[in-house]
Amino acid sequence: MAKSYSRERALIRDAANSVFGRQRDLLESTGKLLSNLTQLAGRKVVQRTALAPKKSSIGGFIATGLAVAIVAGAAYVAWQALRRDDNAWVDDEFDVD
C-alpha cells in the first residue's frame, strides 16, 4: 500500500512539474509578445506625432483663455467662501445696561 501511494505521489509530482514548465513557457512567450507590441505601439505613436501637422487657431487660444478664467473665478469664489473673516462674527458679550 505504501508503494502505491509513493507511485501516485511521484506521478502527481511529475504532472505538476510538467504543468509548471508549460506555464513558465507560456508566461515567457506572453512577455515577449507584450514587449514587441509595446515597441510597435511606441513606434506608431512617434510616427503619427512626427507626421501630424501642427494647427494653431484663434479658437484654441480663446478656449484656453476661457478655461483659465473659469478656473480662476471658481478658485476666487471658493477662497471667498472659505476664508476666515473675523469681522463677520458678532461678539456674544454685550452690555445690556
Order of alpha helices (4+ residues) and beta strands (2+ residues): alpha-alpha
